[in-house]
Amino acid sequence: MATRTITGKDLEPTIQANPIVILDFWAAWCGPCRAFGPTFEKASEAHADVVFGKIDTEAEQDVAASLQIEGIPTLMVFRDGILLYRESGALPPGPLEQLIQQVKALDMDKVRAEIAARPESAN
């Protein structure tokens, strides 16, 4: 299996230690989560250079609460430790692949410069 189970204990180390991390917040009782699971798994098998992690919101309620996960499935995408994407809802295979390609193509120096230029980052 190409996806990893992520817990509160290894969430931050996983995000910091890997260039690209895609997290799927889910629960066993959630129909859309179960329907999205095979799409997420297939993408993980196609992109060995990306960490695909699944966080069970029932088992990791503190993590879900701290990240303000209000609907599931929710995807969060990090590159170089920076949150680039966060959205509730299951993505079909095509849009998920497009998202992955966009994240891989980003100029992260430009992203960091844009973040540094934001007024709120001056505080």
N, C-alpha and C positions, 0 to 999 in steps of 0.2 A: 504494500500500500504506500502510495507516494505522499499522502497527507499525514500530518502529525496531530496528535491530541495535545492541545496547549492548556496549561493550567495557570493559575495566578502566579505560581512560583516561577514558572519559566517564561512567562509572557514578555517581560521587559528584556531579559537576556536574549531571547529569540529575536526580537525586533532589532536590538542593537548589534547582534553578531552576524546578521545576514543582510546582504544588499537589498533584496526585495522579499517582503513578507506579505502574504495575503491571508487574512483571517476571516473565517466563516463562523459567525455566532448563530447557534442553532439550538433546537431542543427536539427530543425524540417524539413528542406529541404534536409537533408542528408539521402539517401536511406540506406546505410550500418548502420547508427545510428538507424534508425527506425527498421531495421531487428534485430539489437543486443539488442534493448530495452527489449523484452520479456525474452531473455536469462539472462540479467542482473537482471531483476525483479525476475525471478524464483530463481536465486542464492541468492538474498537478502532474500527471504522467507525461504530458507533452512538454512541460517546462521544468526540467530537472534543476535549472539554475535559480528557481524561485521556491521559497518555503511556503507551503500551503498548510495552514493550521486551522483546526476546528476547535472551537470553544463551546462546550455544552453549557448553555446558560442556566440550566437547572443545577448542574454540579458545581458551577463556578458563578454563583449568584453575586458574590462580592465583586468579581471582575466585571460582570455585566452592569452592575449598579455603578461602579466607579467610572466606567466608560459611557454611562448614560445610554445603554442599549435599551430602546423602548419598543422596538419591533424586530421580529426575526422572520426570515434570515436577515442578517445585516452583514455586509462585507466592509472590511477596513483594509486599505492597502498602504503599506509603508515602504519607502525606499530610503536607504541611508538613515533610518531612524526617524524620518519625517512622514507624518500622516499626509497622504496625498488624496485619498478617496475614502469616503464613508457614505454608505447608502443602504437603506433597508429595501428588501425585496430581492427576489431571485433573478439573476441575469440568465438569459438564454445563452447557449454556447457561443454564438457569433459575437454578441456584445461583450461577453466575458473575455474572449480572445482579443478583441479590439482594445479593451481596457488594459490587458497585460502588455500588449505591444506599445501602447501609449506610455505606460509607466517605464518600460525598458528604454524608450526613445528619448525620454526627458533629459534635458541638460540640467543636471542637479546643481552645478555652480550657479546657473541662472536662477533656479528655484531658491537656493540659499540667499542669493543677493536680493531677490524680491522679498523674502521673509525679513531680511535684515532692514530693508527699506521701509517696512510698514511702520506707521506711527506707534502702534501698540508695542512693538518690539523695542522701542527706545526707553521704555519704563524700567 
